Amino acid sequence: MTFASGPVRVRTPATSANLGPGFDALGLALGLYDDVAAEVTAGGVRVAVTGEGAGELPDGDRHLVVTSMRAAFDLLGGQPAGLALECVNRIPQARGLGSSSAAIVAGVLLARALVEGGEERLDDAAALRLASEIEGHPDNVAPCLLGGFTIAWTEPGGARAVSLAVAGAVRPTVFVPGERGLTAVARAALPATVPHADAASNAGRAALLVHALTAAPALLLPATVDRLHQDYRAEGMPATAALVSELRAAGVAAVVSGAGPTVLALTEVPAGFAPGRNWQRWELPIDVSGARVTRGRLGHAERDPVAAGRKS
């Protein structure tokens, strides 16, 4: 096993999972990015973080990018003596926009790029399986890796996913609150079983959502009706639930982004709509490429913590 000389860098997009009825299966890559550069060193682990999470995230081997790199290196055949990482984070932490998936995907792809012949040892399908194992489910890591609108599922051999092109009329807007949420807490609010009618309803709406996102955006409002998870989580995120209801009453196809508390709108939001001072409104393009790996260190623009992604 030979490690590549010099640094490599990866850009990973934000993601929104579930998209209403597609619980743990559907995801969308958004044009807001984290940039991470890594290099093999003679010893030790150094992590520098700029932007979101700076001064808060664990350092050294406890950093999620590093733990993900370690898992990938194990599959690739061995660990390097040391690592140096530079992270420029723009994806809000613990807001339902896939910050942990972006870190996991970054770690897996950086490790692969730092090993000579890494892509032959750990192909894209294996990278998805590993990232999903680390995250616990594939709905965010799939769009982060592949870009676009993804459908993910898990087989006995691990996670799989396909990426589909999104209709041009789909224009995502996210409403990001100041407070954070935890996926574990949101999942704990879900019941062990649900009524058969609710499961059947979501199956139909999720199927309709695939058609609406790829070919018929006019159907996005009925296609984003959910009865499996959002209502159960509403008590823990009352402001999020209220904003989703307010937007939907105005005819906007709005859903909870991932485990929340961010709200995702998939159709045009009225220009005068004002959600309140606690919410930042960002219009984001759909990312169609997924995570991208290149050689070299981060450039000046990549080191700007607000350079990647459009905000309004």
Secondary structure, DSSP 4 states (H G I P E B T S, - for coil): --BPSS-EEEEEEEEEE-TTT-TTTEEEEEEEEEEEEEEEESSEEEEEEEETTTTTS--GGGSHHHHHHHHHHHHHT---SEEEEEEEE-SPTTSSS-HHHHHHHHHHHHHHHTBTTHHHHS-HHHHHHHHHHHHSSSTTHHHHHH-SEEEEEEETTEEEEEEEPPPTT---EEEEESS---HHHHHHTS-S---HHHHHHHHHHHHHHHHHHHT-GGGHHHHT---SSHHHHGGG-HHHHHHHHHHHHTT--EEE-TTSSSEEE-SPPPTT----TTEEEEE-PBPSS--EEEES---TTTT-TTSSB---
